Structure formats: C-alpha cells, structure tokens
C-alpha cells in the first residue's frame, strides 16, 4: 500500500476549542457529523472535565478521516503531557489562539520540536 493511499481519506479538520473558536470554524464550514453521530469538534468551557478534553484529543488523533486537529493553546495547556507525547504526522496537531488567550510561542509543543530540530 502506498503512502498516499494511507492519507487519502484524511479530509476533515477537527477542533477542540472554546465556544467562539468553534462557532467561527463551524461557520467557515468545517463541521461534520458522521453516520455514527461522531462530531469532529468539542466545545470546551469552564465546566468541561480535563479527562473529556483528553478523550476527545485521543479520539481525534486516532480517527483515519482527520488530517488536522486544531486546539486552542489554553486548552492544550490543560492536557500538555498528552499533546507533547503525540508524535505522529497525521493528523497534524496545531495550537491556535483564542479571543481571550493570545498565542504564546514558548508554550507551543510543535514549535519547540522544530526549534530543537534546528538547534535553536
């Protein structure tokens, strides 16, 4: 089986984020519910348990139809060991800012890996 056929079915973007981020991305058209009623997004608020965020992260990174997983950086901080342990290329995990929490490059695990590769 060729490498391209392994990734040919990865055509979705998944999101774990706050309500504003999810709403904007859903309005942009990324929302999807499959035949098993599984969504490709999780809205996180103050009441969302950390284990629920981690479970969604694990589910999205194991799904074969997801190419990119976007996660608000402040939410990624809640499950930082899990995010840092994830090493696969697909789905690619990208940390994004939110309206109330600006992006902090010093916390981004992907950026840290790239800097380590280049010796910065």
C-alpha positions in Angstrom: 0.0 0.0 0.0 1.5 3.4 -1.0 1.9 6.2 1.5 -0.6 8.4 -0.4 -3.3 5.8 -0.1 -2.9 5.8 3.7 -3.7 9.5 3.9 -6.2 9.8 1.0 -9.2 9.5 3.3 -8.0 12.2 5.7 -10.2 15.1 4.6 -11.5 16.6 7.8 -10.3 19.2 10.2 -11.1 18.5 13.9 -11.3 21.3 16.5 -11.1 21.3 20.3 -11.8 24.9 21.4 -13.8 27.5 23.2 -17.2 28.4 22.0 -16.1 31.4 20.0 -13.4 29.5 18.1 -15.7 26.6 17.4 -18.5 28.8 16.2 -16.3 30.7 13.8 -14.8 27.5 12.4 -18.3 25.9 12.1 -19.5 29.0 10.2 -16.5 28.5 7.9 -17.8 25.0 7.1 -15.6 22.6 9.0 -18.4 20.9 10.9 -19.1 17.3 10.2 -21.2 14.5 11.9 -20.6 11.0 10.6 -23.0 8.1 10.3 -22.2 7.1 13.9 -23.2 10.6 15.1 -19.5 11.4 15.9 -18.7 15.1 15.6 -15.3 16.5 14.6 -15.3 19.2 17.2 -15.5 19.6 21.0 -16.7 22.8 22.7 -14.7 23.4 25.9 -15.9 25.7 28.7 -15.0 26.0 32.4 -17.2 23.0 33.3 -15.5 20.7 30.8 -13.6 18.0 32.6 -9.9 17.5 31.7 -10.5 13.8 31.0 -13.1 14.8 28.4 -10.7 17.0 26.6 -8.0 14.3 26.7 -10.5 11.7 25.5 -11.5 13.9 22.5 -7.9 14.6 21.7 -7.2 10.8 21.7 -10.3 10.1 19.6 -9.5 12.7 17.0 -5.8 11.7 16.7 -6.8 8.1 16.2 -9.5 8.7 13.6 -8.5 8.0 10.0 -10.6 10.7 8.4 -9.0 13.7 10.2 -6.0 15.4 8.6 -5.6 18.4 11.0 -6.5 18.8 14.7 -6.8 22.4 15.8 -6.7 23.0 19.6 -6.8 26.3 21.4 -3.5 26.8 23.1 -5.0 27.5 26.5 -6.9 24.2 26.3 -3.8 22.3 25.1 -2.2 23.5 28.4 -4.7 21.5 30.3 -3.6 18.3 28.6 0.0 19.4 27.9 1.6 15.9 28.6 -0.7 14.2 26.2 -0.1 16.8 23.5 3.6 16.6 23.9 3.6 12.8 23.8 1.8 12.8 20.4 4.4 12.5 17.7 2.5 11.4 14.6 2.5 13.4 11.4 -1.2 12.8 10.7 -3.4 14.2 12.0 -1.2 17.2 12.4 -1.9 19.0 15.7 -1.8 22.8 15.6 -2.2 25.1 18.6 -4.2 28.2 17.9 -5.0 31.3 19.9 -8.5 32.3 21.1 -10.1 35.6 21.5 -9.3 35.8 25.2 -6.0 34.0 25.2 -3.3 35.2 22.8 -0.8 32.8 21.2 2.4 32.2 23.3 5.1 30.6 21.1 7.0 29.4 24.2 4.2 27.0 25.1 3.7 25.6 21.6 4.9 22.0 21.5 5.2 21.8 17.7 7.3 25.0 17.6 9.6 23.6 20.4 10.1 20.4 18.4 11.0 22.4 15.3 13.4 24.6 17.2 15.0 21.6 18.7 15.5 20.0 15.3 17.3 23.2 14.0 19.3 23.6 17.2 17.7 27.0 18.2 
